[in-house]
Amino acid sequence: MFRTRVYGLLLFLALLAGCATVPQKPASPPPIFSRFSSLLRVDPHEVTLFEDDLDTDSLRTAALQSRAYFLGLPDNQLFILGKDTYTVEDMAASMTALVQLLDGFADPKGWVPALCNSFAVYQSVGTDPERTVVFSSYYEPSIPVRQARDASYRYPLYARPNDLVSVDLGLFDETWQGARLSGHVQGRALAPYPTRADIDSGGILKNKGLELAWAKNPLDVLDLQIEGSGWLDYGDSEPVRIRYDGDNGHRYKSVGQYLIASKRISAKRFSRAAFRRYMERHSKERQKLLNVNDRYIFFRIDKSSAAPFAYGNIDVPLTPGRSIATDPKIFPKGILAYIDTERAIVDGKDRVKGQRPLKRFMLNQDEGGAIQGPGRVDIFAGHGDEAKELATHLWYKGKLYFLVKKKS
């Protein structure tokens, strides 16, 4: 994909869940996509080659999670893929059929051809005539924290404020399915919630009992806010799960892109390490720069039996390497997907030495604030060193497909 001297830039912007390049002023308004226009039905035999490079058990697990999601939906809910419409029963049956294929064949050489013969295939229109989709990855970071504020640990992780209201627009009009608004009530109206500057610089949430923990580095807080969930390391006990619990509703803005656009860092020399070095060397300016991103994430601590698992937007556990995040406004939640892209080959010093194919069946089980439109997919990598390696080095072009069992 984007692999030249700008690799470092794209890698980090992927980590920040932002866009791939410094934004240019568009000559005309960008196209508006919907679930009617974002997918094209294709002949499965026209797809270059369906393969799968991961263990079958993980795919079976992810499929069962999506099946549980479909079985819990109202019977009258419909799913639109291009010009075709499917029922909840159709979607659940697709998951059942997939699991039966996986149980009936020992390896992909058996179940993949059978899947192609019995499932309809839809391709994302992507971002250009070649139907290009950009793939990135996210993982669950672990950051050092303390329960009480001290001289070193001074940066709060906030719980969701009581006055934050989130509105699911799909409940009012099905054409807005997947779209949400967040704000707070002022009088009889819903108004925008305060920005990052209001919260971190203005201190409007101070002394309200919302501090869940205190971090040592505000950039660690930023990482956790970008990834959405992760682990808190208190230094003297087992890590504690922390989860996304809402946001202030403002659009995400990339601080990395701002540093490049304002010529603080050269695009050719940009990387995650360069970003952190710049921010640490300019500590007096750091918060002002972070405030470029108005979006703010709130969290909750999870010590329940569900704590070991990450959850996506269909409220089922995500499966590392098998769950993806896409735009829920245009792509059906829970559906079987297929990705055809690449991943980095990294040496022992965390340097990219090349790339290799990443071809795999996935389940569409999550979303991301910056994963918008038919040309973006985020792959859930999980937790740990391997997950971090995949997530921080994945930014490649490819193709995206969705599959549903053919109607009999």
Summary of the structure (lengths in Angstrom):
residues: 408
radius of gyration: 21.4
end to end distance: 39.1
largest distance: 66.6
contacts: 1291
relative contact order: 0.22
helix: 28%
strand: 30%
